[in-house]
Amino acid sequence: IYCCTCFKSCIGNIIMALDGIFLYHLKNEIAQFAIDSRVDKIHQPSKDEIIINLRSRQGSKKLLLSCNADAARIHFTEFPPENPAKPPMFCLLLRKRLAGAWVTDIEQDNLERILKINFSGTDELGDKTNYSLIIEIMGKYSNIIFVGKDGKIIDSMKRVDENKSHIREVLPGVTYVAPPKQDKLNIFTDDIEKIREKIAQSRKGMYKAVMEAIKGVSPIICREFEYGLTLDEFKKQAQNPTPTVVFTDAPKDFAFIDIKQYDNLATINHYDTFSQLLDYFYYERVRLMRIKARSADLFKTVTTLQERAVRKAINRTQELEDCKDKETYKLFGDLIAANMYRLEKGVPYYDLENYYDNNKIVRIPADIMLTPSQNSQKYYKEYRKKQVAESKLNEFINEANDEADYFESVIDSLSRAETDGEITAIKAELASQGYIKKGNDKKKEQKSLKPMHFKTRDGFDVYVGRNNIMNDKLTMKTAKNYDTWFHVQSAAGSHVICETSGNQINDGAIHDCAVIAAYFSKARESSNVAVDYTLVKNVRKPNGAKPGFVVYDPYKTEFATPTIDEVESLKDE
C-alpha cells in the first residue's frame, strides 16, 4: 500500500483494511443510492470530515467522507458527528458549488484506493457544469479534493505544495494528477495463472508475495494466505464478498472476506452492508477512544491511591518489625528494677544476671545522666510505646491492605467500563468514599445504569454488577436469600447473581455463571479460573467494609475458562 507523495509503505500502526477491493464493493453499494440523488445539505463537522446529505426517491442518506489519517473512509452514516457553529471555508465552497447538484456517477480506477464522485451542478453564473469530489484513501496522505470540469483543482481539504511533496502538488488552479499507480495484478480482470506465477516467483514469504502481486489487498487479507487461503478461494470470495469485522476487546480490523487467522482469539462478526460495517466500526472506535480518554485521569488517580496504600502497608510492616524487640525492653526494665540496690548512677552499662535465662550475664546499656530507677522507667516507657504501636500498626496495616484491595477492584471495574455512565458511576463511588471531589455529572446517568443481564443455557436469569456500589446493591438488597452468588476467588471482580426463584441450580447453570464471573474479573485472561459460589444468605458485609467487600461461608468452587464467544452467547438481548 503506497502513498502519493513517496513510494514508501504507509501501513505503520494505522488500520489499512479499507483496501482497493473493499472500496470497489463499497463504491457499488454507495452508487445504488447515490447516483441520480440530489445534494441537499453539506456539513463539515471537523477539519478532515465532510457530510453530504443526499436525497432521492428512496429517501435521504448522509454520506460521510473522511481524510483523517487514522480513519480515512467513505460510507453512509447513521451517527453523524456534531457540526461546528461556524462552517469552515472548504464547507462553504462546497455548499456554494454543490448545493442542489445531482450525483451522476462514482468512479474507481482499477482498484486504486481513490473514488471520484461526479456531480452535475451550476457555476457561479448559473450555467450548468460538472464537478468532481475525489477522496484519496492513503493513510496520512489521505485527502478530499474538489475538481472542476476542466480537471483543475478548485480546492482541497489538505493543500500540498512543493515543500510537502516533490511528486505532485495539490493546490487550487493546479491540474489534478492521480497518485502513481502500482504495478500489481487485478484479481477480477487479470488471468489467475498469471497472478499465481507472480506470487510463486517472489523470493519473499507468502504475506509479502501476495501484497506485492495482487492489487487492492490489505495486510489482514494477505495474512489469510499464510493460514491456508488459496487463490481460487480468494477470487470466489472477492466476487461474493462478506462484510466482516474482527473484535478483540474492541473493534480491531475489517475485511471483505471471512477471516480465519485469529481462531478463538477474536470474535468475527458479519454485516449486511459495507456502509453499516464502517459506520459501526469507526463509531465504536471513536466511542472507546473517548471513554479511554475520559477515564485516563481517573485511572491515574486510582492507581496513585492504590500505590500509596501499598506503600503505607509496607512502611507500617517495617515499623511493626521494629516492635518485635519490645520484650527485650521490658526485660531490661525488670532486671534493673530487681538490682536497684547495687547499681550506681553514672555508668554506661549494667552487667546483670538474667534470672529468666539461667542467670546468664546480660549487658544493659544505661544513660549515665540518669539514675538506675530512671533508666528502668525509660525501658518500661519504651516497652509500653512499642506495645501500643504494635496493636495500632496491625490495625493500620489491615486498613491499608483493605484500601489497596478496594482500589484494585475499582481499577478492574474501570478497565471494563464501556459507557460514560459506568465511568460516572465509578467517579460517584470514589467521591462518596472521599477519595475525589464530587463532580458535576448528572445523576440521571447513574440512575439509568443497570446490572448486566445474561441467561444460562437452561433459562436462569443472571445479573452482573458493573462497579462496587452496584455489587453491594445487587448482593445485599436485590438478590433473594435462595439465589446463588458467584465471585472469582482471590481477585477483583464483579458480583454475579443467579436468580433461581427457589429452584435447584444445576451443573450447567453453575458452569455458565462461573464463566461469566471469571470473565468479568481481573482473571478474565486466565484459564481454569477458580470461582466461589454460595447461597446469597451466606454472604455478609462486615461493618465499615469498603464498597464491594463481603465475606462468605460456606461455599463451593467451580473452575472455568472464560471466552468472549461463550459470554456473548449468554447475553440476554
C-alpha positions as CSV (number, residue, x, y, z in Angstrom):
1,I,0.0,0.0,0.0
2,Y,1.8,3.1,-1.2
3,C,1.2,6.8,-0.7
4,C,1.1,9.5,-3.3
5,T,4.0,11.6,-2.1
6,C,6.6,8.9,-1.6
7,F,7.0,5.3,-2.6
8,K,7.1,4.0,1.0
9,S,4.6,1.8,2.8
10,C,2.3,3.8,4.9
11,I,0.7,0.9,6.8
12,G,2.5,1.6,10.1
13,N,0.2,1.2,13.0
14,I,-2.7,2.6,11.1
15,I,-5.6,0.3,10.2
16,M,-5.5,0.0,6.4
17,A,-8.2,-2.6,5.9
18,L,-10.1,-0.3,3.6
19,D,-8.3,-1.6,0.6
20,G,-9.0,-1.3,-3.1
21,I,-11.2,-4.4,-3.3
22,F,-13.2,-3.4,-0.2
23,L,-13.6,0.1,-1.7
24,Y,-14.7,-1.5,-5.0
25,H,-17.7,-3.2,-3.3
26,L,-18.3,-0.1,-1.1
27,K,-18.4,2.1,-4.3
28,N,-21.0,-0.2,-5.9
29,E,-23.1,-0.2,-2.7
30,I,-23.0,3.6,-2.4
31,A,-23.7,4.1,-6.1
32,Q,-27.0,2.2,-5.9
33,F,-28.5,5.0,-3.8
34,A,-26.2,8.0,-4.7
35,I,-26.5,8.1,-8.4
36,D,-29.3,10.3,-9.5
37,S,-29.7,11.6,-6.0
38,R,-29.6,15.3,-5.2
39,V,-27.3,17.1,-2.8
40,D,-29.5,18.5,-0.1
41,K,-27.1,19.8,2.6
42,I,-23.3,19.8,3.2
43,H,-21.6,20.0,6.6
44,Q,-18.0,19.8,7.8
45,P,-18.0,18.6,11.4
46,S,-14.2,18.6,11.6
47,K,-11.1,19.7,9.6
48,D,-11.0,16.3,7.8
49,E,-14.6,15.2,7.5
50,I,-17.4,16.1,5.2
51,I,-21.1,15.0,5.5
52,I,-23.2,15.3,2.3
53,N,-26.9,14.8,2.7
54,L,-28.3,13.1,-0.4
55,R,-31.9,12.9,-1.2
56,S,-33.5,10.6,-3.8
57,R,-36.8,8.9,-4.4
58,Q,-35.7,6.2,-2.0
59,G,-35.4,8.8,0.8
60,S,-32.4,10.6,2.2
61,K,-29.0,9.4,3.5
62,K,-25.9,11.1,4.9
63,L,-22.7,10.3,3.1
64,L,-19.5,10.7,5.2
65,L,-16.2,11.4,3.6
66,S,-13.1,11.4,5.9
67,C,-9.4,12.0,5.1
68,N,-8.4,11.5,8.7
69,A,-5.0,9.8,8.8
70,D,-6.2,7.0,11.1
71,A,-9.7,6.7,9.7
72,A,-9.9,7.7,6.0
73,R,-13.1,6.4,4.5
74,I,-16.4,6.9,2.8
75,H,-19.7,5.5,3.7
76,F,-23.3,6.2,4.6
77,T,-23.7,7.0,8.3
78,E,-26.3,6.9,11.0
79,F,-24.0,8.6,13.5
80,P,-23.1,11.9,12.0
81,P,-20.7,14.0,14.2
82,E,-21.9,17.3,15.7
83,N,-21.4,20.3,13.4
84,P,-19.5,23.4,14.5
85,A,-21.3,26.7,15.0
86,K,-19.4,28.3,12.1
87,P,-18.7,26.2,8.9
88,P,-15.1,26.2,7.6
89,M,-14.2,27.8,4.3
90,F,-14.0,24.4,2.4
91,C,-17.5,23.6,3.5
92,L,-18.8,27.0,2.3
93,L,-17.2,26.4,-1.0
94,L,-18.8,23.0,-1.5
95,R,-22.2,24.4,-0.4
96,K,-21.9,27.2,-3.0
97,R,-21.0,24.9,-5.9
98,L,-22.7,21.6,-5.0
99,A,-25.9,22.5,-3.2
100,G,-28.7,21.2,-5.4
101,A,-26.3,19.3,-7.7
102,W,-27.0,15.8,-8.8
103,V,-24.7,12.8,-8.5
104,T,-24.1,11.4,-11.9
105,D,-21.5,8.7,-11.4
106,I,-19.0,7.2,-8.9
107,E,-15.7,6.0,-10.4
108,Q,-12.8,3.9,-9.2
109,D,-9.7,3.3,-11.5
110,N,-8.6,-0.3,-11.4
111,L,-9.0,-1.0,-7.7
112,E,-7.0,2.1,-6.6
113,R,-8.0,3.5,-3.2
114,I,-9.4,6.6,-4.9
115,L,-13.1,7.3,-5.5
116,K,-14.3,10.1,-7.8
117,I,-17.9,11.3,-7.2
118,N,-19.1,13.2,-10.3
119,F,-21.8,15.9,-9.9
120,S,-23.9,17.9,-12.3
121,G,-24.4,21.4,-11.0
122,T,-24.1,25.1,-11.8
123,D,-21.2,27.5,-11.8
124,E,-21.1,31.0,-10.3
125,L,-23.0,32.4,-13.3
126,G,-25.8,29.8,-13.0
127,D,-24.7,27.8,-16.1
128,K,-24.7,24.0,-16.0
129,T,-21.3,22.5,-15.3
130,N,-19.7,19.4,-13.9
131,Y,-17.7,18.9,-10.7
132,S,-15.9,16.0,-9.1
133,L,-15.2,15.3,-5.5
134,I,-12.2,13.0,-5.2
135,I,-11.4,11.1,-2.0
136,E,-7.9,9.6,-1.8
137,I,-7.6,7.0,1.0
138,M,-3.9,6.6,1.7
139,G,-3.2,6.8,5.4
140,K,-1.7,10.2,6.5
141,Y,-1.6,11.3,2.8
142,S,-5.4,10.9,2.5
143,N,-7.2,13.9,1.0
144,I,-10.5,15.2,-0.3
145,I,-10.1,17.2,-3.5
146,F,-12.7,19.4,-5.3
147,V,-12.1,19.5,-9.0
148,G,-13.8,21.4,-11.9
149,K,-14.9,20.1,-15.3
150,D,-11.5,21.2,-16.8
151,G,-9.7,18.9,-14.4
152,K,-8.2,21.8,-12.4
153,I,-8.3,21.7,-8.6
154,I,-10.7,24.2,-7.1
155,D,-9.6,23.5,-3.6
156,S,-8.8,20.6,-1.2
157,M,-9.0,19.7,2.4
158,K,-5.2,19.4,2.6
159,R,-3.2,21.6,0.4
160,V,0.1,20.0,-0.7
161,D,2.9,22.3,-2.0
162,E,6.3,21.5,-3.4
163,N,7.7,21.6,0.2
164,K,5.5,18.7,1.2
165,S,5.8,16.7,-1.9
166,H,8.2,16.6,-4.9
167,I,5.9,14.1,-6.7
168,R,2.8,16.3,-7.2
169,E,1.1,19.4,-5.9
170,V,-2.4,19.7,-4.7
171,L,-3.3,23.3,-4.8
172,P,-6.1,25.5,-6.3
173,G,-5.6,26.1,-10.0
174,V,-3.3,23.1,-10.5
175,T,-4.4,20.3,-12.8
176,Y,-5.3,17.2,-10.8
177,V,-2.9,14.3,-11.3
178,A,-3.7,11.0,-9.7
179,P,-1.1,9.3,-7.5
180,P,1.4,6.9,-9.2
181,K,-0.2,3.5,-9.8
182,Q,1.2,0.3,-8.5
183,D,2.4,-2.5,-10.7
184,K,0.1,-5.2,-9.4
185,L,-2.4,-7.5,-10.9
186,N,-6.2,-7.3,-10.6
187,I,-8.0,-10.4,-9.3
188,F,-11.1,-9.5,-11.2
189,T,-9.6,-8.8,-14.7
190,D,-6.2,-10.5,-14.8
191,D,-5.6,-14.2,-15.5
192,I,-5.4,-16.1,-12.3
193,E,-2.5,-18.2,-13.5
194,K,-0.5,-15.1,-14.2
195,I,-1.2,-14.0,-10.6
196,R,-0.2,-17.4,-9.3
197,E,3.0,-17.3,-11.3
198,K,3.9,-13.8,-9.9
199,I,3.4,-15.0,-6.4
200,A,5.5,-18.1,-7.0
201,Q,8.3,-16.1,-8.5
202,S,8.7,-14.0,-5.3
203,R,11.5,-14.9,-3.0
204,K,9.7,-13.4,-0.1
205,G,7.2,-15.1,2.3
206,M,3.6,-15.6,1.3
207,Y,2.4,-12.4,3.1
208,K,4.7,-10.1,1.2
209,A,4.4,-12.1,-2.1
210,V,0.7,-11.6,-2.1
211,M,1.0,-8.0,-1.1
212,E,3.3,-7.3,-4.0
213,A,1.4,-9.3,-6.6
214,I,-2.3,-8.5,-6.0
215,K,-3.8,-5.1,-6.3
216,G,-6.2,-3.8,-3.6
217,V,-5.5,-6.2,-0.7
218,S,-4.8,-5.2,2.8
219,P,-2.5,-6.8,5.4
220,I,-5.3,-8.8,7.0
221,I,-6.2,-10.3,3.6
222,C,-2.5,-11.2,2.9
223,R,-2.2,-12.9,6.2
224,E,-5.1,-15.2,5.3
225,F,-3.0,-16.7,2.6
226,E,-0.5,-17.8,5.3
227,Y,-3.4,-19.5,7.0
228,G,-4.4,-21.7,4.1
229,L,-6.4,-19.4,1.8
230,T,-5.9,-20.3,-1.8
231,L,-6.0,-18.0,-4.8
232,D,-9.1,-19.7,-6.3
233,E,-11.0,-19.4,-2.9
234,F,-9.9,-15.8,-2.6
235,K,-11.2,-14.9,-6.1
236,K,-14.5,-16.5,-5.3
237,Q,-14.9,-14.7,-2.0
238,A,-13.8,-11.4,-3.6
239,Q,-16.5,-11.8,-6.2
240,N,-19.0,-12.7,-3.5
241,P,-17.9,-10.5,-0.5
242,T,-18.8,-10.9,3.2
243,P,-18.5,-7.6,5.2
244,T,-16.5,-8.8,8.2
245,V,-15.3,-7.2,11.4
246,V,-12.7,-8.7,13.8
247,F,-13.3,-7.9,17.5
248,T,-10.9,-8.5,20.5
249,D,-11.6,-6.1,23.4
250,A,-12.6,-3.5,20.8
251,P,-13.1,-3.4,17.0
252,K,-9.7,-4.5,15.6
253,D,-9.9,-4.8,11.9
254,F,-12.3,-5.4,9.0
255,A,-12.3,-7.1,5.6
256,F,-14.5,-8.1,2.6
257,I,-14.0,-11.8,3.2
258,D,-14.5,-14.1,6.2
259,I,-11.4,-14.1,8.4
260,K,-9.9,-17.3,9.9
261,Q,-6.4,-16.3,11.1
262,Y,-7.5,-15.4,14.7
263,D,-9.0,-18.7,15.5
264,N,-10.5,-18.4,19.0
265,L,-8.5,-15.3,20.0
266,A,-11.1,-12.9,18.4
267,T,-14.8,-12.6,17.6
268,I,-15.8,-12.4,14.0
269,N,-19.0,-10.5,13.1
270,H,-20.6,-10.2,9.7
271,Y,-22.7,-7.2,8.5
272,D,-25.4,-6.8,5.8
273,T,-23.7,-3.8,4.1
274,F,-20.2,-2.3,3.9
275,S,-21.5,1.1,5.0
276,Q,-23.1,-0.5,8.0
277,L,-19.8,-2.2,8.9
278,L,-17.7,1.0,8.6
279,D,-20.3,3.1,10.3
280,Y,-20.4,0.8,13.4
281,F,-16.6,0.1,13.3
282,Y,-15.5,3.7,13.4
283,Y,-18.3,4.9,15.7
284,E,-17.3,2.2,18.2
285,R,-13.6,3.1,17.9
286,V,-14.3,6.7,18.5
287,R,-16.6,5.9,21.4
288,L,-14.0,3.7,23.1
289,M,-11.2,6.2,22.5
290,R,-13.4,8.9,24.1
291,I,-14.1,6.7,27.1
292,K,-10.5,5.8,27.4
293,A,-9.5,9.5,27.3
294,R,-12.2,10.3,29.8
295,S,-11.1,7.5,32.2
296,A,-7.3,8.2,31.7
297,D,-7.2,10.7,34.5
298,L,-9.3,8.6,36.7
299,F,-7.1,5.6,36.1
300,K,-4.1,7.7,37.1
301,T,-5.8,8.9,40.2
302,V,-6.9,5.5,41.4
303,T,-3.5,3.9,40.5
304,T,-1.8,6.6,42.6
305,L,-4.1,6.0,45.5
306,Q,-3.5,2.2,45.3
307,E,0.3,2.7,45.2
308,R,0.1,5.0,48.2
309,A,-2.0,2.4,50.1
310,V,0.5,-0.3,49.2
311,R,3.5,1.8,50.3
312,K,1.6,2.6,53.5
313,A,1.2,-1.1,54.3
314,I,4.9,-1.7,53.5
315,N,6.1,1.1,55.7
316,R,3.8,0.1,58.6
317,T,5.0,-3.5,58.3
318,Q,8.6,-2.3,58.6
319,E,7.6,-0.3,61.7
320,L,6.0,-3.5,63.1
321,E,9.3,-5.3,62.6
322,D,10.9,-2.8,64.9
323,C,8.4,-3.6,67.6
324,K,9.4,-7.3,67.8
325,D,12.1,-6.5,70.3
326,K,9.7,-4.9,72.8
327,E,10.0,-7.8,75.3
328,T,13.8,-7.0,75.5
329,Y,13.0,-3.5,76.8
330,K,10.6,-5.0,79.4
331,L,13.3,-7.5,80.4
332,F,15.9,-4.7,80.8
333,G,13.5,-2.7,82.9
334,D,12.7,-5.7,85.1
335,L,16.4,-6.6,85.7
336,I,17.4,-3.0,86.5
337,A,14.5,-2.8,89.0
338,A,15.4,-6.1,90.7
339,N,19.0,-5.0,91.1
340,M,18.4,-1.4,92.1
341,Y,20.1,-1.8,95.5
342,R,23.5,-2.4,93.9
343,L,23.5,-0.1,90.9
344,E,25.0,3.3,90.7
345,K,24.4,6.4,88.6
346,G,27.0,7.4,86.0
347,V,28.0,4.1,84.5
348,P,27.4,3.4,80.7
349,Y,26.1,-0.1,81.2
350,Y,25.0,-2.7,83.7
351,D,26.1,-6.3,83.7
352,L,23.3,-8.2,85.4
353,E,22.2,-11.8,85.8
354,N,19.2,-12.7,83.7
355,Y,17.1,-14.8,86.2
356,Y,14.8,-15.7,83.2
357,D,17.6,-17.5,81.5
358,N,19.7,-19.5,84.0
359,N,21.3,-16.3,85.4
360,K,23.3,-15.6,82.2
361,I,25.0,-12.2,82.3
362,V,23.3,-9.6,80.2
363,R,24.9,-6.2,79.4
364,I,22.3,-3.5,79.5
365,P,23.1,0.0,78.1
366,A,22.5,2.8,80.5
367,D,22.2,6.6,80.3
368,I,25.0,8.0,82.5
369,M,22.9,11.1,83.2
370,L,20.1,9.0,84.7
371,T,19.7,7.1,88.0
372,P,19.2,3.3,87.8
373,S,15.5,3.9,88.7
374,Q,15.2,6.4,85.8
375,N,16.9,4.0,83.4
376,S,14.5,1.3,84.4
377,Q,11.5,3.6,83.8
378,K,13.0,4.6,80.4
379,Y,13.0,1.0,79.3
380,Y,9.4,0.4,80.6
381,K,8.3,3.5,78.8
382,E,9.8,2.3,75.5
383,Y,8.2,-1.1,76.0
384,R,4.8,0.4,76.5
385,K,5.3,2.6,73.5
386,K,6.2,-0.4,71.2
387,Q,3.3,-2.4,72.7
388,V,0.7,0.3,71.8
389,A,2.4,0.8,68.4
390,E,2.2,-2.9,67.6
391,S,-1.5,-3.1,68.3
392,K,-2.2,0.1,66.3
393,L,0.2,-0.9,63.4
394,N,-1.6,-4.2,62.9
395,E,-4.9,-2.2,62.5
396,F,-3.2,0.3,60.2
397,I,-1.7,-2.5,58.0
398,N,-5.1,-4.2,57.7
399,E,-6.7,-0.9,56.7
400,A,-4.0,-0.2,54.2
401,N,-4.3,-3.7,52.7
402,D,-8.1,-3.4,52.5
403,E,-7.7,0.0,50.8
404,A,-5.3,-1.4,48.3
405,D,-7.7,-4.3,47.5
406,Y,-10.5,-1.8,47.2
407,F,-8.6,0.3,44.7
408,E,-7.7,-2.9,42.8
409,S,-11.4,-3.6,42.4
410,V,-12.1,0.0,41.2
411,I,-9.3,-0.4,38.6
412,D,-10.8,-3.7,37.5
413,S,-14.3,-2.0,37.1
414,L,-12.7,0.9,35.3
415,S,-10.8,-1.3,32.9
416,R,-14.1,-2.9,31.9
417,A,-16.1,0.3,31.7
418,E,-17.7,0.6,28.2
419,T,-20.0,3.6,28.6
420,D,-19.8,7.1,30.0
421,G,-22.5,6.1,32.6
422,E,-20.2,3.4,34.0
423,I,-17.3,5.9,34.4
424,T,-19.7,8.4,36.0
425,A,-20.9,5.8,38.5
426,I,-17.3,4.9,39.4
427,K,-16.5,8.6,39.9
428,A,-19.5,8.9,42.2
429,E,-18.4,5.8,44.2
430,L,-14.9,7.3,44.8
431,A,-16.4,10.7,45.7
432,S,-18.8,9.0,48.2
433,Q,-15.7,7.5,49.9
434,G,-14.0,10.8,50.0
435,Y,-11.1,9.9,47.6
436,I,-12.0,12.5,44.9
437,K,-14.1,15.6,44.8
438,K,-17.7,15.4,43.8
439,G,-18.2,16.2,40.1
440,N,-20.9,17.9,38.1
441,D,-22.0,14.7,36.3
442,K,-25.8,14.4,36.0
443,K,-27.5,11.9,38.4
444,K,-29.7,10.7,35.5
445,E,-26.7,8.7,34.1
446,Q,-26.2,7.0,37.4
447,K,-29.9,6.1,37.8
448,S,-30.2,4.7,34.3
449,L,-27.3,2.3,34.9
450,K,-28.4,-1.2,35.5
451,P,-26.6,-4.5,36.1
452,M,-25.6,-6.5,33.0
453,H,-28.2,-9.3,32.2
454,F,-27.4,-12.8,31.0
455,K,-29.3,-16.1,30.8
456,T,-27.9,-19.5,31.4
457,R,-28.5,-22.1,28.7
458,D,-31.3,-23.6,30.7
459,G,-33.0,-20.2,31.3
460,F,-31.8,-18.9,34.7
461,D,-31.5,-15.1,34.8
462,V,-28.0,-13.9,35.7
463,Y,-27.2,-10.3,36.8
464,V,-23.7,-8.8,36.9
465,G,-22.6,-5.7,38.8
466,R,-20.7,-3.0,36.9
467,N,-19.0,-1.4,39.9
468,N,-18.6,-1.8,43.7
469,I,-21.7,0.2,44.6
470,M,-23.8,-1.9,42.2
471,N,-22.2,-5.1,43.6
472,D,-23.3,-4.2,47.1
473,K,-26.8,-3.3,46.0
474,L,-27.2,-6.4,43.8
475,T,-26.0,-8.8,46.5
476,M,-27.2,-7.2,49.7
477,K,-30.6,-5.7,48.6
478,T,-31.8,-7.0,45.2
479,A,-30.9,-10.7,45.5
480,K,-33.1,-13.1,47.4
481,N,-31.6,-15.4,50.1
482,Y,-32.1,-18.5,48.0
483,D,-30.4,-17.0,44.9
484,T,-26.9,-18.1,44.2
485,W,-23.9,-15.7,44.4
486,F,-20.7,-16.1,42.4
487,H,-17.3,-14.4,42.6
488,V,-13.9,-15.1,41.3
489,Q,-11.6,-16.5,44.0
490,S,-8.9,-14.2,45.5
491,A,-9.1,-11.5,42.8
492,A,-11.1,-8.4,42.0
493,G,-14.3,-8.9,40.0
494,S,-18.0,-8.4,39.7
495,H,-20.6,-9.9,41.9
496,V,-22.7,-12.3,39.9
497,I,-26.2,-13.3,41.0
498,C,-28.1,-16.3,39.5
499,E,-31.8,-15.8,40.1
500,T,-33.1,-19.2,40.9
501,S,-36.6,-18.3,42.2
502,G,-36.2,-21.1,44.8
503,N,-35.3,-23.8,42.2
504,Q,-32.3,-26.0,42.5
505,I,-29.4,-24.7,40.4
506,N,-27.9,-27.4,38.1
507,D,-24.4,-28.1,37.0
508,G,-24.9,-26.4,33.6
509,A,-26.1,-23.2,35.2
510,I,-23.2,-23.2,37.7
511,H,-20.7,-23.5,34.8
512,D,-22.3,-20.7,32.9
513,C,-22.3,-18.4,35.9
514,A,-18.7,-19.3,36.7
515,V,-17.7,-18.4,33.2
516,I,-19.5,-15.0,33.5
517,A,-17.9,-14.3,36.9
518,A,-14.4,-15.2,35.6
519,Y,-14.8,-13.1,32.5
520,F,-15.9,-10.0,34.5
521,S,-12.9,-10.1,36.8
522,K,-9.2,-9.4,36.8
523,A,-8.6,-13.0,35.9
524,R,-10.5,-12.8,32.6
525,E,-7.4,-13.6,30.5
526,S,-6.5,-16.7,32.6
527,S,-7.5,-20.3,32.1
528,N,-9.0,-22.6,34.7
529,V,-10.1,-19.7,37.0
530,A,-11.4,-20.6,40.4
531,V,-14.9,-19.2,41.1
532,D,-16.5,-19.5,44.5
533,Y,-20.3,-19.8,44.8
534,T,-22.8,-20.0,47.6
535,L,-26.4,-19.0,48.5
536,V,-26.9,-15.3,49.0
537,K,-27.9,-15.9,52.6
538,N,-24.3,-17.0,53.3
539,V,-22.9,-13.7,52.1
540,R,-22.3,-10.9,54.7
541,K,-20.9,-7.4,54.6
542,P,-18.8,-6.5,57.7
543,N,-19.5,-3.2,59.4
544,G,-17.4,-0.4,57.9
545,A,-16.2,-2.5,55.0
546,K,-15.4,-0.8,51.7
547,P,-17.9,-0.9,48.8
548,G,-18.0,-4.3,47.2
549,F,-16.3,-6.2,50.0
550,V,-18.1,-9.1,51.5
551,V,-17.3,-12.3,53.4
552,Y,-19.0,-15.7,52.8
553,D,-19.1,-19.2,54.3
554,P,-19.7,-22.0,53.5
555,Y,-19.0,-22.1,49.7
556,K,-18.1,-24.4,46.8
557,T,-15.7,-23.7,44.0
558,E,-16.2,-24.2,40.2
559,F,-13.3,-23.9,37.7
560,A,-14.0,-22.1,34.4
561,T,-12.0,-20.8,31.4
562,P,-13.8,-17.6,30.2
563,T,-14.1,-16.8,26.5
564,I,-15.7,-13.8,24.9
565,D,-17.7,-16.1,22.5
566,E,-19.3,-18.1,25.4
567,V,-20.1,-14.9,27.3
568,E,-21.6,-13.3,24.2
569,S,-23.7,-16.3,23.7
570,L,-25.2,-16.0,27.2
571,K,-26.1,-12.3,26.8
572,D,-29.8,-11.6,27.1
573,E,-30.7,-9.3,24.3
